[in-house]
Amino acid sequence: MLEQHSFFRNSSYKIFTLLFAIVVVVFTILKIQTIATPYFWDELGVYVPGALKMMDNGTIGLLPSSLEPLYSRGHPLLFVFSQASWFHLVGDTPAAGHSFSIMLAVATLIVFYYCARDLFGNKIAFVSSALLAVQPMFFAMAGVILPEMMLTLFTIPAIWAIVKNRWVIFAITGSLAMMTKESAIIIPPLAMLVIFVDSLLEKRVFSLRNISRYILAAVPFMIYGLFLIIQKKQNGWYFFPEHMGYLRLDASLIEQLWIIARDTLLEQGRTLPGIFIIAVGVIVNLRRNAFRRTINIFILFVLACIAFADLNFYLSRYMLYALPFVVLGGVYGAQFLFLKMQTKWQTTALGTFIAVTAITSFLSMDTGKFEDTADMSYLHLVQTKQEAISWLEQQPWKDSVIEANFPIFQALSDMRNGYLSVKPFSISVNYEKRAPYGLWFHFKEDENIVWDGRPYTIIKRWKCLMLLSVQLNPDHT
């Protein structure tokens, strides 16, 4: 074990547990400051209204029929089910909803710390957990109602179980991950590949033990397959038809592959961890190392995440479940290489690695750009919407039908989303009604705003990373 080396002498279980607890407390305090933030983007447009509809309709459940496809999008429903249950028990305000998100993030940090400690020891677990906590994407996603944090929570012990050959635990956590989001579909094949390679090395390919392992590794597939069969019966399709059009099978795959790999390994303060996990991956495979199998599993999982994202519609937050393994593998890689230095330089090298990674992460926390919820810039956009809707509520024509696009129409139609102070507006979505007024998101100021082909006049602009316009059609007929 690494802790047998002088670099890790005198490590104290209690000290590192205390330090980790301090990180969790500070992390929680910082997140609580934004707990009442109105909902944003996909949480506003899909996941929150889906959970609220489940609660309002009394259909809180896991079956496809529990939620209309417009909001379920054919996804497994464990996350929406959990959020709807939380709304029902705790309340349906943004603060109540976001408290669940913060709890998921704290649970993810705790699970990550204990899994990392079991694999690599106290110091690596603490450093990795602290660096994960300050990752802009992780920090931002800890305060929004989206399924990626729950997916990460279940993915960490699933990968740990593969490394440790704990296949019953894998069957449970892998199934929970799969029922949270389809992105987990890469985890069972990874488990089966590991079982196969291990069996070749042990020369026990057809043993009863390995057959039982394959069966347990396939349990997440079985459960998700059952969900799809039920979905076909209840909705008439296995996968949401709109999403099938997002699959990418053209020349853009190569360019997109590099973009996703860069985002995952090099952006938001992950440059050093990304470099070190690649470096140690090469080194441990060139020489015998006790952690070669573990690092190879981490690298294969991260590569599988990148490849799966490359085939689909891509948002950087979809890679959240890969980040813990980039960070952990990078921290292990750095310390593995630092042990080759003279003793007097080891602490300096480690401190520099931690400081550079943490500082570059903090500097990426708020880029001032529209990055969905990949960093804390989304708070500026929420403030912009709040200003626009507050202005709208003061206008003499506020009782008219308001045309709105995604996802701001949800902000105008439900008091529980955190934007309205008086009452919901009468809205038209996708030109359902002929509306003389509209409130629209518009990303680029220099592009024309398309509004049902009719002329319009911009009454007011709110510029905050995105252009938010209130428009008026001069012809009210």
DRENDO-1510 file (C-alpha; in Angstrom, 1 decimal, always signed):
<recs>
REC; n; res; u; v; w
REC; 1; MET; +0.0; +0.0; +0.0 .
REC; 2; LEU; +1.1; +3.6; -0.6 .
REC; 3; GLU; +0.8; +4.4; +3.1 .
REC; 4; GLN; +3.8; +2.1; +3.7 .
REC; 5; HIS; +6.1; +4.6; +2.1 .
REC; 6; SER; +7.8; +7.4; +4.0 .
REC; 7; PHE; +5.8; +10.0; +2.1 .
REC; 8; PHE; +2.6; +8.6; +3.8 .
REC; 9; ARG; +4.1; +7.8; +7.2 .
REC; 10; ASN; +2.2; +8.9; +10.4 .
REC; 11; SER; -1.1; +9.2; +8.5 .
REC; 12; SER; -3.9; +9.5; +10.9 .
REC; 13; TYR; -7.3; +8.1; +10.2 .
REC; 14; LYS; -8.9; +10.5; +12.7 .
REC; 15; ILE; -7.1; +13.6; +11.3 .
REC; 16; PHE; -8.1; +13.0; +7.7 .
REC; 17; THR; -11.6; +12.1; +8.7 .
REC; 18; LEU; -11.9; +15.4; +10.6 .
REC; 19; LEU; -10.4; +17.3; +7.7 .
REC; 20; PHE; -12.8; +15.7; +5.3 .
REC; 21; ALA; -15.7; +16.5; +7.6 .
REC; 22; ILE; -14.6; +20.2; +7.6 .
REC; 23; VAL; -14.6; +20.1; +3.8 .
REC; 24; VAL; -18.1; +18.7; +3.8 .
REC; 25; VAL; -19.4; +21.4; +6.3 .
REC; 26; VAL; -17.8; +24.3; +4.3 .
REC; 27; PHE; -19.2; +22.8; +1.1 .
REC; 28; THR; -22.7; +22.6; +2.5 .
REC; 29; ILE; -22.6; +26.1; +4.0 .
REC; 30; LEU; -21.6; +27.5; +0.6 .
REC; 31; LYS; -24.3; +25.6; -1.2 .
REC; 32; ILE; -27.0; +26.7; +1.3 .
REC; 33; GLN; -26.4; +30.3; +0.2 .
REC; 34; THR; -28.0; +29.5; -3.2 .
REC; 35; ILE; -30.6; +27.1; -1.9 .
REC; 36; ALA; -33.6; +29.4; -2.7 .
REC; 37; THR; -32.5; +30.1; -6.3 .
REC; 38; PRO; -35.4; +29.9; -8.7 .
REC; 39; TYR; -35.1; +26.9; -11.1 .
REC; 40; PHE; -33.0; +27.1; -14.2 .
REC; 41; TRP; -32.9; +25.6; -17.7 .
REC; 42; ASP; -33.6; +21.8; -17.8 .
REC; 43; GLU; -34.5; +21.7; -14.1 .
REC; 44; LEU; -37.1; +24.4; -14.9 .
REC; 45; GLY; -38.2; +23.0; -18.2 .
REC; 46; VAL; -38.3; +19.2; -17.5 .
REC; 47; TYR; -37.3; +17.7; -14.2 .
REC; 48; VAL; -39.0; +20.0; -11.7 .
REC; 49; PRO; -42.3; +20.2; -13.6 .
REC; 50; GLY; -42.1; +16.4; -14.1 .
REC; 51; ALA; -41.7; +15.8; -10.3 .
REC; 52; LEU; -44.4; +18.4; -9.5 .
REC; 53; LYS; -46.8; +16.7; -12.0 .
REC; 54; MET; -46.1; +13.3; -10.4 .
REC; 55; MET; -47.0; +14.8; -7.0 .
REC; 56; ASP; -50.0; +16.8; -8.2 .
REC; 57; ASN; -51.5; +13.9; -10.0 .
REC; 58; GLY; -50.8; +11.4; -7.2 .
REC; 59; THR; -48.8; +9.2; -9.6 .
REC; 60; ILE; -45.5; +9.1; -7.8 .
REC; 61; GLY; -44.0; +5.9; -9.1 .
REC; 62; LEU; -41.3; +4.2; -11.1 .
REC; 63; LEU; -43.3; +2.9; -14.1 .
REC; 64; PRO; -43.4; +4.8; -17.4 .
REC; 65; SER; -47.1; +5.5; -16.9 .
REC; 66; SER; -46.3; +7.5; -13.8 .
REC; 67; LEU; -45.3; +10.5; -15.9 .
REC; 68; GLU; -46.4; +11.7; -19.4 .
REC; 69; PRO; -43.6; +11.3; -22.0 .
REC; 70; LEU; -43.4; +15.1; -22.5 .
REC; 71; TYR; -41.6; +15.2; -19.2 .
REC; 72; SER; -40.2; +11.7; -18.7 .
REC; 73; ARG; -38.6; +11.8; -22.2 .
REC; 74; GLY; -38.5; +8.0; -21.9 .
REC; 75; HIS; -35.8; +8.2; -19.2 .
REC; 76; PRO; -35.9; +5.8; -16.2 .
REC; 77; LEU; -37.8; +7.5; -13.4 .
REC; 78; LEU; -35.8; +6.9; -10.2 .
REC; 79; PHE; -34.6; +10.5; -10.0 .
REC; 80; VAL; -38.0; +12.1; -10.8 .
REC; 81; PHE; -39.7; +9.6; -8.4 .
REC; 82; SER; -37.2; +10.6; -5.7 .
REC; 83; GLN; -37.6; +14.3; -6.2 .
REC; 84; ALA; -41.4; +14.0; -6.3 .
REC; 85; SER; -41.4; +12.0; -3.1 .
REC; 86; TRP; -39.2; +14.7; -1.5 .
REC; 87; PHE; -41.5; +17.5; -2.7 .
REC; 88; HIS; -44.4; +15.5; -1.1 .
REC; 89; LEU; -42.7; +15.1; +2.2 .
REC; 90; VAL; -40.8; +18.4; +2.6 .
REC; 91; GLY; -42.5; +21.0; +0.4 .
REC; 92; ASP; -42.5; +22.2; -3.2 .
REC; 93; THR; -40.5; +25.5; -2.9 .
REC; 94; PRO; -37.2; +26.0; -4.7 .
REC; 95; ALA; -35.4; +25.9; -1.3 .
REC; 96; ALA; -37.0; +22.6; -0.4 .
REC; 97; GLY; -36.3; +21.1; -3.9 .
REC; 98; HIS; -32.6; +22.3; -3.8 .
REC; 99; SER; -32.1; +20.9; -0.4 .
REC; 100; PHE; -32.5; +17.4; -1.9 .
REC; 101; SER; -29.8; +18.3; -4.5 .
REC; 102; ILE; -27.4; +19.4; -1.8 .
REC; 103; MET; -28.1; +16.2; +0.2 .
REC; 104; LEU; -27.3; +14.2; -2.9 .
REC; 105; ALA; -24.0; +16.0; -3.5 .
REC; 106; VAL; -23.0; +15.6; +0.2 .
REC; 107; ALA; -23.8; +11.9; +0.0 .
REC; 108; THR; -21.7; +11.6; -3.2 .
REC; 109; LEU; -18.7; +13.2; -1.5 .
REC; 110; ILE; -19.1; +10.9; +1.5 .
REC; 111; VAL; -19.4; +7.8; -0.6 .
REC; 112; PHE; -16.5; +8.9; -2.8 .
REC; 113; TYR; -14.3; +9.5; +0.2 .
REC; 114; TYR; -14.9; +6.1; +1.8 .
REC; 115; CYS; -14.5; +4.3; -1.5 .
REC; 116; ALA; -11.3; +6.2; -2.3 .
REC; 117; ARG; -9.9; +5.5; +1.2 .
REC; 118; ASP; -10.6; +1.8; +0.8 .
REC; 119; LEU; -8.7; +1.7; -2.4 .
REC; 120; PHE; -5.8; +4.1; -1.8 .
REC; 121; GLY; -5.7; +5.2; +1.8 .
REC; 122; ASN; -6.5; +8.3; +3.8 .
REC; 123; LYS; -4.4; +11.0; +2.2 .
REC; 124; ILE; -5.3; +10.3; -1.4 .
REC; 125; ALA; -9.0; +10.0; -0.4 .
REC; 126; PHE; -8.9; +13.4; +1.4 .
REC; 127; VAL; -7.1; +15.2; -1.4 .
REC; 128; SER; -9.3; +13.7; -4.1 .
REC; 129; SER; -12.5; +14.5; -2.2 .
REC; 130; ALA; -11.4; +18.1; -1.5 .
REC; 131; LEU; -10.5; +18.6; -5.2 .
REC; 132; LEU; -13.7; +17.1; -6.4 .
REC; 133; ALA; -15.7; +19.4; -4.1 .
REC; 134; VAL; -14.2; +22.5; -5.8 .
REC; 135; GLN; -14.7; +21.2; -9.3 .
REC; 136; PRO; -17.0; +23.9; -10.9 .
REC; 137; MET; -19.2; +21.3; -12.5 .
REC; 138; PHE; -19.6; +19.3; -9.3 .
REC; 139; PHE; -20.2; +22.5; -7.2 .
REC; 140; ALA; -22.8; +23.9; -9.6 .
REC; 141; MET; -24.6; +20.6; -10.1 .
REC; 142; ALA; -24.9; +20.2; -6.3 .
REC; 143; GLY; -27.4; +23.0; -6.3 .
REC; 144; VAL; -29.7; +22.1; -9.2 .
REC; 145; ILE; -32.4; +19.5; -9.7 .
REC; 146; LEU; -30.9; +17.3; -12.4 .
REC; 147; PRO; -30.2; +13.5; -12.4 .
REC; 148; GLU; -26.5; +13.6; -13.0 .
REC; 149; MET; -25.6; +13.9; -9.3 .
REC; 150; MET; -27.7; +10.9; -8.3 .
REC; 151; LEU; -26.1; +9.0; -11.2 .
REC; 152; THR; -22.7; +9.9; -9.9 .
REC; 153; LEU; -23.7; +8.8; -6.4 .
REC; 154; PHE; -24.5; +5.3; -7.6 .
REC; 155; THR; -21.7; +5.1; -10.1 .
REC; 156; ILE; -19.0; +5.5; -7.6 .
REC; 157; PRO; -19.8; +2.4; -5.5 .
REC; 158; ALA; -20.6; +0.5; -8.7 .
REC; 159; ILE; -17.1; +1.1; -10.0 .
REC; 160; TRP; -15.6; +0.4; -6.6 .
REC; 161; ALA; -17.5; -2.9; -6.5 .
REC; 162; ILE; -15.9; -3.9; -9.8 .
REC; 163; VAL; -12.5; -3.1; -8.5 .
REC; 164; LYS; -13.1; -5.0; -5.3 .
REC; 165; ASN; -15.0; -7.9; -6.9 .
REC; 166; ARG; -18.1; -7.2; -4.7 .
REC; 167; TRP; -20.6; -8.3; -7.3 .
REC; 168; VAL; -23.8; -8.3; -5.1 .
REC; 169; ILE; -23.1; -4.6; -4.3 .
REC; 170; PHE; -22.4; -4.0; -8.0 .
REC; 171; ALA; -25.8; -5.5; -9.0 .
REC; 172; ILE; -27.5; -3.2; -6.5 .
REC; 173; THR; -25.6; +0.1; -7.2 .
REC; 174; GLY; -25.3; -0.6; -10.9 .
REC; 175; SER; -29.1; -1.1; -11.1 .
REC; 176; LEU; -29.7; +2.1; -9.2 .
REC; 177; ALA; -27.4; +4.0; -11.6 .
REC; 178; MET; -29.2; +2.5; -14.6 .
REC; 179; MET; -32.6; +3.4; -13.3 .
REC; 180; THR; -31.4; +7.0; -12.8 .
REC; 181; LYS; -30.2; +7.6; -16.3 .
REC; 182; GLU; -29.3; +5.7; -19.4 .
REC; 183; SER; -25.7; +6.9; -19.4 .
REC; 184; ALA; -25.1; +4.1; -16.9 .
REC; 185; ILE; -25.5; +1.6; -19.7 .
REC; 186; ILE; -21.7; +1.5; -20.1 .
REC; 187; ILE; -21.1; +0.2; -16.6 .
REC; 188; PRO; -22.3; -3.4; -17.0 .
REC; 189; PRO; -20.2; -4.1; -20.1 .
REC; 190; LEU; -17.2; -2.7; -18.2 .
REC; 191; ALA; -18.0; -5.1; -15.4 .
REC; 192; MET; -18.3; -8.1; -17.8 .
REC; 193; LEU; -15.0; -7.1; -19.5 .
REC; 194; VAL; -13.2; -7.0; -16.2 .
REC; 195; ILE; -14.6; -10.4; -15.2 .
REC; 196; PHE; -13.5; -11.9; -18.5 .
REC; 197; VAL; -10.0; -10.5; -18.3 .
REC; 198; ASP; -9.6; -11.6; -14.7 .
REC; 199; SER; -10.8; -15.1; -15.6 .
REC; 200; LEU; -8.3; -15.3; -18.4 .
REC; 201; LEU; -5.5; -14.3; -16.0 .
REC; 202; GLU; -6.7; -16.8; -13.5 .
REC; 203; LYS; -7.2; -19.5; -16.2 .
REC; 204; ARG; -10.7; -20.1; -14.9 .
REC; 205; VAL; -12.9; -18.9; -17.7 .
REC; 206; PHE; -15.7; -21.3; -17.3 .
REC; 207; SER; -15.8; -21.6; -13.6 .
REC; 208; LEU; -19.1; -21.6; -11.7 .
REC; 209; ARG; -17.9; -18.5; -9.8 .
REC; 210; ASN; -17.4; -16.5; -12.9 .
REC; 211; ILE; -20.7; -17.5; -14.4 .
REC; 212; SER; -22.4; -16.2; -11.2 .
REC; 213; ARG; -20.4; -13.0; -11.5 .
REC; 214; TYR; -21.6; -12.5; -15.1 .
REC; 215; ILE; -25.2; -13.0; -14.0 .
REC; 216; LEU; -24.8; -10.4; -11.2 .
REC; 217; ALA; -23.0; -8.0; -13.7 .
REC; 218; ALA; -26.0; -8.3; -16.0 .
REC; 219; VAL; -28.6; -7.5; -13.4 .
REC; 220; PRO; -28.7; -3.8; -14.2 .
REC; 221; PHE; -29.4; -4.7; -17.9 .
REC; 222; MET; -32.2; -7.0; -16.8 .
REC; 223; ILE; -33.9; -4.4; -14.7 .
REC; 224; TYR; -33.5; -1.7; -17.4 .
REC; 225; GLY; -34.7; -4.1; -20.0 .
REC; 226; LEU; -37.8; -4.8; -18.0 .
REC; 227; PHE; -38.4; -1.1; -17.8 .
REC; 228; LEU; -38.2; -0.7; -21.6 .
REC; 229; ILE; -40.6; -3.6; -22.1 .
REC; 230; ILE; -43.1; -1.9; -19.9 .
REC; 231; GLN; -42.5; +1.4; -21.6 .
REC; 232; LYS; -43.1; -0.2; -25.0 .
REC; 233; LYS; -46.4; -1.5; -23.7 .
REC; 234; GLN; -47.5; +1.7; -22.1 .
REC; 235; ASN; -46.1; +4.3; -24.4 .
REC; 236; GLY; -45.8; +2.4; -27.7 .
REC; 237; TRP; -42.0; +2.9; -28.0 .
REC; 238; TYR; -38.8; +1.7; -26.2 .
REC; 239; PHE; -36.9; +5.0; -26.5 .
REC; 240; PHE; -38.3; +8.5; -26.7 .
REC; 241; PRO; -38.6; +9.2; -30.5 .
REC; 242; GLU; -37.2; +12.7; -30.3 .
REC; 243; HIS; -34.0; +11.5; -28.6 .
REC; 244; MET; -33.4; +8.9; -31.4 .
REC; 245; GLY; -32.8; +11.8; -33.7 .
REC; 246; TYR; -29.9; +13.0; -31.5 .
REC; 247; LEU; -27.7; +10.0; -32.2 .
REC; 248; ARG; -24.6; +11.0; -34.0 .
REC; 249; LEU; -23.2; +8.7; -36.7 .
REC; 250; ASP; -21.3; +11.0; -39.1 .
REC; 251; ALA; -17.9; +12.6; -39.6 .
REC; 252; SER; -18.5; +15.0; -36.7 .
REC; 253; LEU; -17.8; +12.1; -34.3 .
REC; 254; ILE; -14.0; +12.7; -34.5 .
REC; 255; GLU; -14.2; +16.4; -33.8 .
REC; 256; GLN; -16.8; +15.9; -31.0 .
REC; 257; LEU; -14.7; +13.1; -29.5 .
REC; 258; TRP; -11.8; +15.6; -29.0 .
REC; 259; ILE; -14.1; +18.2; -27.5 .
REC; 260; ILE; -15.6; +15.8; -25.0 .
REC; 261; ALA; -12.1; +14.4; -24.1 .
REC; 262; ARG; -10.8; +17.9; -23.6 .
REC; 263; ASP; -13.7; +19.0; -21.5 .
REC; 264; THR; -13.4; +15.9; -19.3 .
REC; 265; LEU; -9.7; +15.7; -18.8 .
REC; 266; LEU; -8.4; +19.3; -19.2 .
REC; 267; GLU; -11.0; +21.9; -18.4 .
REC; 268; GLN; -12.1; +23.5; -15.2 .
REC; 269; GLY; -8.9; +22.9; -13.3 .
REC; 270; ARG; -8.6; +19.2; -14.3 .
REC; 271; THR; -5.5; +19.7; -16.5 .
REC; 272; LEU; -3.0; +18.3; -13.9 .
REC; 273; PRO; -5.3; +15.4; -12.8 .
REC; 274; GLY; -6.0; +14.7; -16.5 .
REC; 275; ILE; -2.3; +14.6; -17.4 .
REC; 276; PHE; -1.3; +12.5; -14.4 .
REC; 277; ILE; -4.0; +9.9; -14.9 .
REC; 278; ILE; -2.9; +9.4; -18.5 .
REC; 279; ALA; +0.8; +9.3; -17.4 .
REC; 280; VAL; +0.3; +6.8; -14.6 .
REC; 281; GLY; -1.9; +4.7; -16.9 .
REC; 282; VAL; +1.0; +4.3; -19.3 .
REC; 283; ILE; +3.5; +3.7; -16.5 .
REC; 284; VAL; +1.6; +1.1; -14.5 .
REC; 285; ASN; +1.1; -0.9; -17.7 .
REC; 286; LEU; +4.7; -0.9; -18.6 .
REC; 287; ARG; +5.7; -2.3; -15.2 .
REC; 288; ARG; +4.1; -4.5; -12.6 .
REC; 289; ASN; +2.2; -2.4; -10.1 .
REC; 290; ALA; -0.3; -3.3; -7.4 .
REC; 291; PHE; -2.8; -0.7; -8.6 .
REC; 292; ARG; -2.5; -1.4; -12.3 .
REC; 293; ARG; -5.9; -3.2; -12.4 .
REC; 294; THR; -7.6; -0.3; -10.5 .
REC; 295; ILE; -6.2; +2.4; -12.7 .
REC; 296; ASN; -7.0; +0.5; -15.8 .
REC; 297; ILE; -10.6; +0.2; -14.7 .
REC; 298; PHE; -10.8; +3.9; -14.0 .
REC; 299; ILE; -9.3; +4.7; -17.4 .
REC; 300; LEU; -11.6; +2.3; -19.3 .
REC; 301; PHE; -14.6; +3.8; -17.5 .
REC; 302; VAL; -13.6; +7.4; -18.4 .
REC; 303; LEU; -13.0; +6.4; -22.0 .
REC; 304; ALA; -16.3; +4.6; -22.2 .
REC; 305; CYS; -18.0; +7.7; -20.8 .
REC; 306; ILE; -16.4; +9.8; -23.5 .
REC; 307; ALA; -17.3; +7.4; -26.3 .
REC; 308; PHE; -20.9; +7.1; -25.2 .
REC; 309; ALA; -21.3; +10.9; -25.0 .
REC; 310; ASP; -19.8; +11.2; -28.4 .
REC; 311; LEU; -22.7; +9.1; -29.9 .
REC; 312; ASN; -25.3; +11.3; -28.4 .
REC; 313; PHE; -26.4; +14.9; -27.9 .
REC; 314; TYR; -23.7; +16.3; -25.7 .
REC; 315; LEU; -23.7; +18.7; -22.7 .
REC; 316; SER; -20.7; +18.9; -20.5 .
REC; 317; ARG; -22.7; +18.2; -17.4 .
REC; 318; TYR; -23.4; +14.7; -18.8 .
REC; 319; MET; -19.8; +13.8; -17.9 .
REC; 320; LEU; -20.2; +14.5; -14.2 .
REC; 321; TYR; -20.2; +10.8; -13.3 .
REC; 322; ALA; -16.7; +10.5; -14.9 .
REC; 323; LEU; -15.1; +13.3; -12.9 .
REC; 324; PRO; -14.6; +11.5; -9.6 .
REC; 325; PHE; -12.4; +8.9; -11.4 .
REC; 326; VAL; -10.4; +11.5; -13.3 .
REC; 327; VAL; -9.7; +13.4; -10.1 .
REC; 328; LEU; -8.9; +10.2; -8.0 .
REC; 329; GLY; -6.8; +8.6; -10.8 .
REC; 330; GLY; -5.0; +11.9; -11.3 .
REC; 331; VAL; -4.2; +12.3; -7.6 .
REC; 332; TYR; -3.0; +8.7; -7.3 .
REC; 333; GLY; -0.9; +9.3; -10.5 .
REC; 334; ALA; +0.7; +12.5; -9.1 .
REC; 335; GLN; +1.6; +10.9; -5.8 .
REC; 336; PHE; +2.9; +7.8; -7.5 .
REC; 337; LEU; +5.3; +9.8; -9.6 .
REC; 338; PHE; +6.2; +12.2; -6.7 .
REC; 339; LEU; +7.4; +9.1; -4.7 .
REC; 340; LYS; +10.1; +8.8; -7.3 .
REC; 341; MET; +11.5; +12.2; -6.3 .
REC; 342; GLN; +13.9; +12.9; -3.4 .
REC; 343; THR; +12.1; +12.9; -0.1 .
REC; 344; LYS; +12.6; +16.7; +0.4 .
REC; 345; TRP; +10.8; +17.5; -2.8 .
REC; 346; GLN; +7.8; +15.2; -2.4 .
REC; 347; THR; +5.8; +17.5; -0.1 .
REC; 348; THR; +6.5; +20.5; -2.3 .
REC; 349; ALA; +5.4; +18.7; -5.4 .
REC; 350; LEU; +2.2; +17.5; -3.8 .
REC; 351; GLY; +1.4; +20.9; -2.4 .
REC; 352; THR; +2.0; +22.5; -5.8 .
REC; 353; PHE; -0.3; +19.9; -7.5 .
REC; 354; ILE; -3.1; +20.6; -5.0 .
REC; 355; ALA; -2.7; +24.4; -5.1 .
REC; 356; VAL; -2.6; +24.6; -8.9 .
REC; 357; THR; -5.6; +22.3; -9.3 .
REC; 358; ALA; -7.6; +24.1; -6.6 .
REC; 359; ILE; -6.8; +27.6; -7.8 .
REC; 360; THR; -7.5; +26.8; -11.5 .
REC; 361; SER; -10.8; +25.2; -10.4 .
REC; 362; PHE; -11.8; +28.3; -8.4 .
REC; 363; LEU; -10.9; +30.5; -11.4 .
REC; 364; SER; -13.3; +28.5; -13.6 .
REC; 365; MET; -16.2; +28.6; -11.1 .
REC; 366; ASP; -17.9; +31.6; -12.8 .
REC; 367; THR; -16.8; +32.1; -16.4 .
REC; 368; GLY; -19.4; +34.7; -17.2 .
REC; 369; LYS; -20.6; +32.6; -20.2 .
REC; 370; PHE; -23.7; +30.5; -20.8 .
REC; 371; GLU; -22.4; +27.0; -19.8 .
REC; 372; ASP; -25.8; +25.4; -18.9 .
REC; 373; THR; -25.2; +24.3; -15.3 .
REC; 374; ALA; -21.5; +23.3; -15.8 .
REC; 375; ASP; -20.4; +26.3; -13.6 .
REC; 376; MET; -21.9; +28.9; -11.4 .
REC; 377; SER; -22.5; +31.4; -14.3 .
REC; 378; TYR; -26.1; +30.2; -14.4 .
REC; 379; LEU; -26.9; +32.4; -11.3 .
REC; 380; HIS; -26.5; +35.5; -13.5 .
REC; 381; LEU; -29.0; +34.1; -16.0 .
REC; 382; VAL; -31.5; +33.4; -13.2 .
REC; 383; GLN; -31.1; +37.0; -12.0 .
REC; 384; THR; -31.8; +38.2; -15.6 .
REC; 385; LYS; -35.0; +36.2; -15.7 .
REC; 386; GLN; -36.0; +37.5; -12.4 .
REC; 387; GLU; -35.6; +41.1; -13.5 .
REC; 388; ALA; -37.5; +40.5; -16.8 .
REC; 389; ILE; -40.4; +38.8; -15.1 .
REC; 390; SER; -40.6; +41.4; -12.3 .
REC; 391; TRP; -40.8; +44.1; -15.1 .
REC; 392; LEU; -43.4; +42.1; -16.9 .
REC; 393; GLU; -45.6; +41.9; -13.8 .
REC; 394; GLN; -45.7; +45.7; -13.6 .
REC; 395; GLN; -46.9; +46.3; -17.2 .
REC; 396; PRO; -50.5; +47.3; -17.9 .
REC; 397; TRP; -50.9; +44.5; -20.4 .
REC; 398; LYS; -49.7; +41.8; -17.9 .
REC; 399; ASP; -53.1; +40.0; -18.1 .
REC; 400; SER; -52.7; +39.5; -21.9 .
REC; 401; VAL; -51.6; +36.2; -23.4 .
REC; 402; ILE; -47.8; +36.0; -23.3 .
REC; 403; GLU; -45.9; +34.0; -25.9 .
REC; 404; ALA; -42.8; +32.3; -24.3 .
REC; 405; ASN; -40.2; +29.8; -25.4 .
REC; 406; PHE; -38.3; +27.1; -23.6 .
REC; 407; PRO; -37.8; +27.1; -20.7 .
REC; 408; ILE; -39.0; +30.5; -19.6 .
REC; 409; PHE; -42.6; +29.5; -20.2 .
REC; 410; GLN; -42.4; +27.3; -17.1 .
REC; 411; ALA; -41.3; +30.3; -15.0 .
REC; 412; LEU; -44.4; +32.2; -16.1 .
REC; 413; SER; -46.9; +29.4; -15.6 .
REC; 414; ASP; -46.2; +28.1; -12.0 .
REC; 415; MET; -45.7; +30.1; -8.8 .
REC; 416; ARG; -43.7; +27.2; -7.4 .
REC; 417; ASN; -40.8; +27.8; -9.8 .
REC; 418; GLY; -39.7; +30.8; -7.8 .
REC; 419; TYR; -40.1; +33.7; -10.3 .
REC; 420; LEU; -43.7; +35.0; -9.8 .
REC; 421; SER; -44.8; +37.3; -7.1 .
REC; 422; VAL; -48.5; +37.8; -8.0 .
REC; 423; LYS; -50.1; +35.0; -10.1 .
REC; 424; PRO; -49.2; +32.9; -13.2 .
REC; 425; PHE; -49.5; +34.4; -16.6 .
REC; 426; SER; -51.7; +33.2; -19.4 .
REC; 427; ILE; -49.1; +31.9; -21.8 .
REC; 428; SER; -48.8; +30.6; -25.3 .
REC; 429; VAL; -46.1; +28.0; -26.0 .
REC; 430; ASN; -45.0; +27.2; -29.6 .
REC; 431; TYR; -47.6; +29.7; -30.9 .
REC; 432; GLU; -50.6; +27.8; -29.5 .
REC; 433; LYS; -52.5; +31.1; -29.4 .
REC; 434; ARG; -52.0; +34.3; -31.4 .
REC; 435; ALA; -50.3; +36.4; -28.7 .
REC; 436; PRO; -49.4; +40.1; -29.1 .
REC; 437; TYR; -46.8; +40.0; -26.4 .
REC; 438; GLY; -43.9; +37.6; -25.7 .
REC; 439; LEU; -41.0; +37.0; -23.4 .
REC; 440; TRP; -38.2; +35.2; -25.1 .
REC; 441; PHE; -34.7; +33.8; -24.5 .
REC; 442; HIS; -32.4; +34.7; -27.3 .
REC; 443; PHE; -28.7; +33.6; -27.2 .
REC; 444; LYS; -27.0; +36.0; -29.6 .
REC; 445; GLU; -27.9; +39.6; -29.9 .
REC; 446; ASP; -26.7; +39.8; -33.6 .
REC; 447; GLU; -29.1; +37.1; -34.7 .
REC; 448; ASN; -32.7; +37.8; -35.7 .
REC; 449; ILE; -35.4; +36.6; -33.3 .
REC; 450; VAL; -37.9; +34.4; -35.1 .
REC; 451; TRP; -41.4; +34.9; -33.8 .
REC; 452; ASP; -44.1; +33.2; -35.8 .
REC; 453; GLY; -43.1; +35.0; -38.9 .
REC; 454; ARG; -44.7; +38.3; -37.7 .
REC; 455; PRO; -43.1; +41.7; -37.3 .
REC; 456; TYR; -42.3; +42.7; -33.7 .
REC; 457; THR; -40.8; +45.5; -31.7 .
REC; 458; ILE; -38.4; +44.9; -28.9 .
REC; 459; ILE; -39.7; +46.8; -25.9 .
REC; 460; LYS; -36.9; +46.1; -23.5 .
REC; 461; ARG; -33.6; +44.1; -23.4 .
REC; 462; TRP; -31.9; +42.5; -20.5 .
REC; 463; LYS; -28.3; +41.7; -21.4 .
REC; 464; CYS; -26.7; +39.2; -19.1 .
REC; 465; LEU; -24.7; +36.6; -21.1 .
REC; 466; MET; -27.8; +35.8; -23.1 .
REC; 467; LEU; -30.2; +38.3; -24.6 .
REC; 468; LEU; -33.6; +38.2; -23.0 .
REC; 469; SER; -36.2; +40.2; -24.9 .
REC; 470; VAL; -39.8; +41.2; -24.4 .
REC; 471; GLN; -41.4; +41.6; -27.9 .
REC; 472; LEU; -44.5; +43.3; -29.2 .
REC; 473; ASN; -46.3; +42.6; -32.4 .
REC; 474; PRO; -47.6; +45.9; -33.7 .
REC; 475; ASP; -50.5; +44.2; -35.4 .
REC; 476; HIS; -52.6; +43.0; -32.6 .
REC; 477; THR; -55.1; +41.3; -34.9 .
</recs>
